């Protein structure tokens, strides 16, 4: 089992993990990302690549975005597509489900980030952590009730050292997820679809991360 968190140390303030919408326009995405980076500290960007494209087109999409993300000091994580991570200049892959993670983890580690979401059970999350996951994400797939998500994040934060990413579907969820113990809070539509614009929404999201710092 992954070692328990040392209780005598205060964990760092959680950071934002930005999830892009299904990408259509590369230039528009880069513009949005620049606006977000200008207004908020963002640890990583999970890039959702377009469906129906061949591998070369997907590599080119990721290559076009990677410098924008990495120059801002963030990691570019591809949603799936572990095979093209190295060739695209990305920093890692986010795998959905334990089977996909176990298939890809050896090719990604130790040089690339291997994250996992779509975890159906606590047991699956524990197996992923023991197999070397760099983070586990809760609330991203077949999302339970918000109360159940809070309980899952709190349980993980109390027991495991592997970082936890909690997916917020609305800005108002960020504070409670931080209080529950999330190390990172993932946001997608809550920022990208905010009528105030992505810069103001990202700044608002970042401001909610300091609601609580727990031991």
C-alpha positions as CSV (number, residue, x, y, z in Angstrom):
1,X,0.0,0.0,0.0
2,X,1.2,3.5,-0.7
3,X,2.5,5.2,2.5
4,X,0.3,7.5,4.4
5,X,0.8,11.2,4.2
6,X,3.1,12.6,7.0
7,X,0.7,14.4,9.2
8,X,3.3,16.8,10.5
9,X,3.7,18.6,7.2
10,X,1.2,21.0,5.6
11,X,0.4,20.1,2.0
12,X,1.1,22.7,-0.6
13,X,-1.8,24.9,-1.8
14,X,-3.7,23.0,-4.5
15,X,-3.2,24.0,-8.1
16,X,-5.4,24.1,-11.2
17,X,-5.4,21.4,-13.8
18,X,-7.0,22.8,-17.0
19,X,-8.9,20.4,-19.2
20,X,-9.6,21.6,-22.8
21,X,-12.9,21.0,-24.5
22,X,-12.8,18.7,-27.5
23,X,-10.4,20.6,-29.7
24,X,-11.5,22.0,-33.0
25,X,-9.5,25.2,-33.7
26,X,-5.8,25.1,-32.7
27,X,-5.2,28.8,-32.9
28,X,-8.3,29.6,-30.8
29,X,-7.2,27.0,-28.2
30,X,-3.7,28.6,-28.0
31,X,-5.3,32.0,-27.6
32,X,-7.5,30.7,-24.8
33,X,-4.6,29.0,-23.1
34,X,-2.4,32.2,-23.2
35,X,-5.3,34.1,-21.6
36,X,-5.6,31.5,-18.9
37,X,-1.9,31.4,-18.2
38,X,-1.8,35.2,-18.0
39,X,-4.4,35.2,-15.2
40,X,-3.8,32.1,-13.2
41,X,-1.2,29.6,-12.0
42,X,-1.9,26.4,-13.9
43,X,0.0,23.2,-13.2
44,X,-1.1,21.1,-16.2
45,X,-3.3,21.1,-19.3
46,X,-5.1,18.0,-20.3
47,X,-5.5,18.2,-24.1
48,X,-8.5,16.4,-25.6
49,X,-7.5,15.7,-29.2
50,X,-10.1,15.6,-32.0
51,X,-11.8,12.4,-33.0
52,X,-11.5,10.9,-36.5
53,X,-8.0,12.2,-37.2
54,X,-5.0,10.0,-38.2
55,X,-2.0,9.7,-35.9
56,X,0.1,12.2,-37.8
57,X,-2.6,14.9,-37.6
58,X,-2.9,14.2,-33.8
59,X,0.8,14.6,-33.4
60,X,0.8,17.9,-35.2
61,X,-2.1,19.2,-33.1
62,X,-0.2,18.4,-29.9
63,X,3.1,19.8,-31.3
64,X,1.3,23.1,-32.0
65,X,0.1,23.5,-28.5
66,X,3.0,22.1,-26.5
67,X,5.3,25.2,-26.6
68,X,2.4,27.4,-25.4
69,X,1.8,25.2,-22.4
70,X,5.4,24.4,-21.5
71,X,6.7,27.9,-21.8
72,X,4.1,28.8,-19.1
73,X,5.7,26.2,-16.8
74,X,2.8,23.8,-17.1
75,X,2.8,20.1,-18.3
76,X,0.9,19.1,-21.4
77,X,-1.0,15.9,-20.8
78,X,-2.7,14.1,-23.7
79,X,-6.1,12.5,-23.1
80,X,-5.3,9.0,-24.1
81,X,-3.0,8.5,-27.1
82,X,-0.1,7.3,-25.0
83,X,1.7,6.1,-28.2
84,X,2.2,9.6,-29.5
85,X,3.3,11.4,-26.3
86,X,7.0,11.3,-27.0
87,X,6.7,12.2,-30.7
88,X,4.3,15.1,-30.0
89,X,6.5,16.7,-27.4
90,X,3.9,16.2,-24.7
91,X,4.8,15.5,-21.1
92,X,2.5,12.6,-20.5
93,X,-0.8,10.9,-20.9
94,X,-4.1,10.6,-19.0
95,X,-5.5,7.1,-19.3
96,X,-9.2,6.3,-18.6
97,X,-9.7,3.1,-16.7
98,X,-7.3,0.6,-15.1
99,X,-6.9,-1.6,-18.2
100,X,-5.8,1.4,-20.4
101,X,-3.4,2.6,-17.7
102,X,-1.8,-0.8,-17.2
103,X,-1.3,-1.2,-21.0
104,X,0.5,2.2,-21.3
105,X,2.3,2.8,-18.0
106,X,5.5,0.9,-18.8
107,X,6.0,2.9,-22.0
108,X,5.4,6.2,-20.3
109,X,7.4,5.8,-17.1
110,X,9.8,7.0,-15.9
111,X,10.3,9.9,-18.3
112,X,6.7,10.8,-18.9
113,X,3.6,11.5,-16.7
114,X,1.1,8.6,-16.4
115,X,-2.2,9.7,-14.9
116,X,-5.4,7.9,-14.5
117,X,-9.1,8.7,-14.3
118,X,-12.3,6.8,-14.9
119,X,-11.7,4.9,-11.7
120,X,-14.8,2.8,-10.9
121,X,-13.8,1.6,-7.4
122,X,-11.4,2.4,-4.6
123,X,-9.6,-0.8,-5.3
124,X,-8.8,0.3,-8.8
125,X,-7.4,3.6,-7.6
126,X,-5.2,1.7,-5.1
127,X,-3.9,-0.6,-7.8
128,X,-3.1,2.3,-10.1
129,X,-1.2,4.1,-7.3
130,X,0.8,1.0,-6.6
131,X,1.5,0.5,-10.3
132,X,3.1,4.0,-10.5
133,X,0.4,6.4,-11.4
134,X,1.6,10.0,-11.0
135,X,-1.9,11.0,-10.0
136,X,-5.4,9.7,-9.8
137,X,-8.4,11.7,-10.9
138,X,-11.9,11.5,-9.4
139,X,-15.1,12.8,-10.7
140,X,-14.2,12.9,-14.4
141,X,-16.1,9.9,-15.7
142,X,-19.6,8.6,-14.7
143,X,-19.4,11.2,-12.0
144,X,-21.1,10.2,-8.7
145,X,-23.0,12.7,-6.6
146,X,-20.9,15.6,-5.4
147,X,-21.2,14.3,-1.8
148,X,-19.8,10.9,-2.9
149,X,-16.9,12.7,-4.8
150,X,-16.1,14.7,-1.7
151,X,-16.0,11.5,0.3
152,X,-13.7,9.8,-2.2
153,X,-11.3,12.7,-2.3
154,X,-11.2,13.0,1.5
155,X,-10.5,9.2,1.9
156,X,-7.7,9.4,-0.6
157,X,-6.1,12.5,0.9
158,X,-6.1,10.9,4.4
159,X,-4.4,7.7,3.3
160,X,-2.3,8.0,0.2
161,X,0.6,10.2,-1.0
162,X,-0.1,9.8,-4.7
163,X,-1.6,13.2,-5.7
164,X,-5.3,13.4,-6.2
165,X,-7.0,15.5,-9.0
166,X,-10.6,16.3,-8.3
167,X,-12.8,17.3,-11.3
168,X,-15.0,20.4,-10.7
169,X,-17.9,20.9,-13.0
170,X,-18.6,24.4,-11.5
171,X,-16.5,27.0,-9.9
172,X,-18.5,26.7,-6.7
173,X,-17.2,23.1,-6.3
174,X,-13.6,24.1,-6.1
175,X,-13.6,25.3,-2.4
176,X,-15.2,22.1,-1.1
177,X,-12.9,19.9,-3.1
178,X,-9.9,21.8,-1.7
179,X,-11.2,21.4,1.8
180,X,-11.6,17.7,1.1
181,X,-7.9,17.4,0.3
182,X,-7.6,17.6,-3.5
183,X,-4.0,18.3,-4.6
184,X,-5.2,19.6,-7.9
185,X,-8.6,20.7,-9.1
186,X,-9.5,20.0,-12.8
187,X,-11.7,22.5,-14.6
188,X,-13.1,22.4,-18.1
189,X,-16.4,24.0,-19.0
190,X,-16.4,25.9,-15.7
191,X,-13.6,28.0,-17.2
192,X,-13.9,27.6,-21.0
193,X,-17.6,28.3,-21.1
194,X,-17.8,31.1,-18.6
195,X,-19.5,34.1,-20.2
196,X,-17.0,36.4,-18.5
197,X,-14.2,35.0,-20.7
198,X,-11.5,32.5,-19.9
199,X,-9.1,35.0,-18.3
200,X,-11.5,36.1,-15.7
201,X,-12.9,32.6,-15.1
202,X,-9.4,31.1,-14.7
203,X,-8.5,33.9,-12.2
204,X,-11.7,33.2,-10.3
205,X,-10.9,29.5,-10.2
206,X,-7.4,30.0,-9.0
207,X,-8.6,32.4,-6.2
208,X,-10.8,29.6,-4.8
209,X,-7.9,27.2,-4.3
210,X,-6.7,29.0,-1.2
211,X,-10.0,28.4,0.6
212,X,-8.3,25.8,2.9
213,X,-4.9,24.4,3.6
214,X,-5.0,21.3,5.6
215,X,-2.3,19.3,7.4
